[in-house]
Amino acid sequence: MAQINLLNTFCEHHLSPVYEKIKNETWGKDSINLASLLSMQELIKFNDWFNLTSEMSILDACCGVGESTMYFARKTNCKAYGVDISIHAINSANDSTKKSCLNVEFLEGDLKNSLPFSSSYFDAVVCIEAIVYFNYNERLSILKEWNRILKLNAKLIYTDPCIISGIITNNEIMQRASFGEYFFTPLKLQEDLFKSSGFELIKSEDITTNNAEILSNKWWDAREKNKPDLQKLEGIETFNHIQSFIDMCRQLYNKNNNRRKLSQFAYYLVKREELL
């Protein structure tokens, strides 16, 4: 799958000095991010919403190389699990964990399938920017599975960077989805999913301005400044592909470009009912 190839690129090079330099220029020195359109400030806010303790547990669904998983474990001393379909990402995450004393475990897994956890096991589930890979029926199934593994009144936070908020062309969609199959959804559709999966929506926030809009510009600029080193590291074709992808993000999330065409939302939900 194409999106796994992109993830493999970041897994392979995420410890390189040039990637560290780009991270500092895009997300900031204290950030854990390498490829997300989500700021460190949002993760800090999510951590406040979760209010986890050392006796609690969290699942990071589609964890990638595990930066956010380790962040929550480090901040709260909770037990943190990360699940991702990419074995390259999981191997990279496990390598990083060996250098820490965190209570973290990473597993290869596909969200389309049942997760290897008992019912009512977790106090929290987080999914950063990855819901876009799943269609409506898959999302409903995933939400029901998250309902199963969460305790009653436990919390779920996920972000969706592909909410349609303007008129968008087929070429723009193809460019935004150029690393795999993405699903673009209208805002109203989210509410139907929550009601059908036993969750109560506590808060939804349009986080585009301080996240996808700003970070896509910073990310493109930082990579362009380091173009020679990145072309050596990634190859010219991959570098150009990633730059084209980020450039399209800059256009779609820019509210001053006629009208913003895509928006990025964060959803904070609580499990209110057990599903049969």
Order of alpha helices (4+ residues) and beta strands (2+ residues): alpha-alpha-alpha-beta-alpha-beta-alpha-beta-beta-alpha-beta-alpha-alpha-beta-alpha-alpha-alpha-beta
